[in-house]
Each structure stands twice: as structure tokens, then as C-alpha cells.
Amino acid sequence: MDWLQTVFLALLQGLTEFLPISSSAHLILPSQLLGWHDQGLAFDVAVHVGTLMAVLTYFRVDLRVMSRAWCCSVIHRQHSQQSRLAWAVLLGTIPVGLAGLLLAGFIENYLRSTLVIALATLLFALVLWLSQRLSDSRVQHQRGLEKLQFRDVLYIGLAQVIALIPGTSRSGITIAMALMLGLTRTAAARFSFLLSIPVILLAGSLKILQLTQSLEAVLWGQLLLGTVVAFIAAYACIGWFLTILEKVGLLPFVLYRLFLGTLLLVFFI
């Protein structure tokens, strides 16, 4: 992999990690269009580190407050809105963590085809559209994160399991479920981004474990560049998406997914 490929793939990963358009759908395109080989496990680890650093940096104030509140809830049994949010993030991660361990082999062997990714891209475009329609129809009854309930956490956590299907989009399915449950657009997106932190950390840790057992050559310069590019792209993308979501909603991403899914079906299957 040369330096141009490094920048392009890191930029692509950073931009698509947090948008509801599926990073897996996009990462198959370079190989299909340009004949590029797989970027390798070490590069996957590097861009995961970049995107994790981006979301940690963007929500650093929230995370600092949540961490202190969570410690108080554990040590002193003092519960608050922020401690409940921290517990919600941890509890919402359990379903996808367990499913990932149990289904990793099946997903790798049977669900990483272009056909599956194309169909998931199209199907969940409709799910996004439906979630916004339902959300807009009951604006007066929408809730913020301060009114997040255990039922919400359970359903959103289970929805996150569906994102293990390539082409779904983790952020897309969790935001869609949160909107269907009555959360505001901003609350849905913020909770989805907070949920991404333990998920990316778990996925990255698994890849690091796999990397330690691999004989793959490590090109440290390219890995560092990939980490930095992924960080910058992901950080900028989070703020941009929150603004677009509040002002416009999910429709641009619905239309884009329909275009991308159709492109994959017509040209690559």
C-alpha cells in the first residue's frame, strides 16, 4: 500500500465511521474500482485508533463529567443524570459485545459479500427514512438524554447488534432506533456517538490481539499517517453531522445510501 492509498483509505474510514452510510460499504469500493489489495490488519488498527481518539476528544468534557459521576455512583452510591448516562453506555454495549464474540466467524465467512452489503445499504436506507418520518410525526413528545429509560437502552443496544451485518451502519441503526423510541435528533446522535466509544475500543482491542499473532510487516510511517488522517476526518465529521442532522435530518443520507446500494448492485454483482 502506497502513501496515496494510505491517505485515501484513512480519510474514507474517518468520514464513514460516524455517518449513517456504512464504512464497510465504502471500503469495498477501492478494491472493486481500483483493484487495490486489502490494507492489512495493522492499518485497520491504526485507523480505529484515529477514530477512537476523535470521538474521545470531541466529547472530552462530557466524558470527564460522566466518568466522575459513574465513580460516585459506584463508590458512594450517589446517582445523577450523568452517572445514569454512563451506565446506559456500558449496558448498551453488552449485546453487541456478546454477539460480536459469538458471531464473528459466521459474519466473516458468510456476510462480507458485495451482495449482502448492497442489500443492507438499501434496506437500512428505508429504515432511516421511516425513523425520521415517525420522529417528525411526534415532535411534541420527543425526549432528551436526561429522560433516557432502561427500555431505550435495551432496544438501542439490541439494534446495535444488527450493525454487525456489513452495510448496515452502526451509527445509522442506533440513531434510527433512538428516533423511533422518541428521542430528539440531537439526543439520538449524541447517545450513538457515546456508544461508539466502547464498541470501537473493543473492536480495536480484538484487532490488536490478532495483530500480535500475525507475521504482517509493520510500516510505522504509514500507520502514523493513517491514524492522524482518520482522526482529523472523524473529528470534523462528528461536528458536521450533528449540525446537519439538527437542521436537515437524515434525508440526504437516505438518498445517498439508495444511490450507493444501487451502484453496488448494478456494477459489482
N, C-alpha and C positions, 0 to 999 in steps of 0.2 A: 504494500500500500504506500503510495507516494504522499507528498505533503499536500497536494491539492485534494486528494481523496480524504485525507485526514480532516482538513478544514470543512469540506463539504458534508461529510458524514456526521461530524461533531455538531455542525450548525443544524443539520436536519434533525438529529436526536434532541438537541436542546430546544428547538422550536416545537417539535411534535410531542414531547414528553408531557406537557401540561395542557395542550389544546385538545379539544374533544374530536380529534381527527385520526387518531391511532398512529402511533410511531411505527408499529410493526408493518402497517400497510405501506408506509413510505420507505422503510428501509429495504424492502424487496425491490423497489423500483430501480436503484442504481445498478444492481446486478442484472436486472432484466433489460434495461435500456442501454447500459454501457458495458456490460459484460464484466463488471468488477467482481473480484473474489470476495469471500467472506472476510470481514475486517478483523476477525480474531477475538479471542476471549479477553486478552489484555486490553484491547481497545474498548470493549464493552464495559469493562470495569472502570476505565478512565472516564468515559462519558457519564456513567452512573454517578461517579464521584462528583463530576461537574454539576450535574442537575441537582444532586442532593445538597451541595454547597449553596446552590442558587436559592432553593426553597428555604433552607435554614437561614440564609442571610436576609431574604425578603421578609420572613415572619419572625425575625430575631427578637423583637420586642414582645410579641405575643407568646413566643415560646419561653422566654425568660419568666414572664408572669405565670404562665401555665405550669412551668416546672416548679416554681416556688410554691404555688398553690397546691400542686399534687403532693409535694413533700409534706406540707402541712396537713393534708388530708390523711396521709399515711402515718405520720409520726404523732400528730396531736389530735387526729380525728376532727379537724376543722375543715368543713366543706364549704366551697364557694362556687360561683358560676364558672370560674376559670379552672378549678380543680375538677369539676364535673366534665368540662370540655376536654381536659387532659385524659380523664378516664374514658371518655367517649372515643377518643382517637385510638387509645390502646385496645379497647374492646372491639371497635370496628375493624381492627386489623386481624383479629384472631381467625375469622372464617377464611380469608384469603391466604393467611399463613399456613393453615392446616391443609387447605385444598391444594396449595402450591406444592407442598411436600408429597401429598398423596398422588397428585395427577401430573406431576412434572414429566414423567416418562411418556404417558399417554399423549399429552399435548405436543411434546417434541416429535413424537413418531407419527401422529395422525392429523394434527390440526394446523401445521405450519405450511399448508399448501396455498398456492395463489388463489385457488377456488374458495377455500374457507375464508381467507382474508377478504376477498372481494365481496362475498355474500354477507359477511359480518359487517363490513363497511356500509353496505346498502341497508341492511336490516336495522342497524342501530342509528342510521340517519333518521329513519322513521320514528324510532324510539325518542330521539332528541326532539323531533318536531312535535310529537304527541305530548311530551313532558312540558314543553313551553306552552302549548295550547291549554293544557289543564291548569298550569300555573297562572296564565293570564286570565283565565275564567274565574279565578277566586282570589284576586289581588287583595281584597279587603280582609281576608282571613290568613294571610301569609305570616310566618313566624321568623324571628331571628334566631341566632345561635343560643341566645340566653334561654330560649324555650325549647331547646332540643330535648327530646324524650328518648327513653331507652328503646322504644319501638322504632324510632327513626334510626338510631344507631344500628339496630339489628338488621333492618331492611337494607340500609345503605351498605353495611358490611357484607351482607349476602350478595348484593348487587355487584360488589367489587370482585367477587369470585368469578362472575361471568366475564370480567375483563381478562381472565386468563386465556380466553379464546382470542387468538390473534385477529386484529382488525376491529375489535370492539371499542377500545379506548377506555382506560381506567378512569380518567377524569370525566369522560363523556357519560359513562354509565352511572357513576356516583352522583354527578350533578343532576342527571335526569331523574334518578330515584329521589333525590332530595327535593327537587321541584315538585314531583308528584305527591310527596308527603306534605307539602305545604310550606317549605322553607322559601325565603326570598332568594332571588338570584345571587346576591352577594353572599348570603349565608351559605347557600349550596356550594358555591365555588370555593369559599374560604375553608369550609369543612373538608371538601375534596382535596384541596392542596395540603391541609394539615395531615390528612390520612395518607398522602403520598410519602410522607417522611419515613414512617416505619416500613412501608412497603418497599421503597427504593433501598432503604438500609438493609432489609432482609434479602432482597434480590442481589444487591451488591455484595453482601457477605457470602452468599452462596457462590457467586461467580469468583470471588477471591479464593474461596476454598477449592473450587475447581481449578483455578489458575495455579495454585500451589502444587497440584498434582499433574500439571501439564508441562511438557517439554518445549512449549512455544517460546520462540525468541522474543525478547522484550526490547523494543525500540523506545527508550525513555524520552527522547526529544519529541517524538510524535505523540506519545501518550500525554505528555505535559501540555502540548499544544491542543490536543483533543479535549482535555479537561478544562482548559481556560476558555476555549471557544464554546463548549457546551454550557459552561457556567454563565457566560455573558448572554448567550442566546436565551437560555432558560429564564434568567433573571428578568431580562427585558420582556419576555413573553408573558410572564405572570402578571405584571402590572398592566400590560396592554390588554390582555384577555379580560381582566377584572373590569376595565373601563368599557370595553366593547360589550361585554355581557350585560352590564347595567344599562347601557344606552340603547343597544340594538337587540340583544338577545342571542339566541342560538341559531337563528335562521341562516346566517352566512355559512356557518359550519355544516348545517344540514345540506345546503346546496353543494358545498364543496365535497362532502362525503358522497353524495349521489353522483357527482362528476367523476370522482376518483374510483368509486366502486365500478361504475360503468366502464371506465377506461381499463381497469384491470380485467374485467370480464371479456371485453371485446378484443383487446390486443394481446393478452398474455395467457389466455386459456384455450 
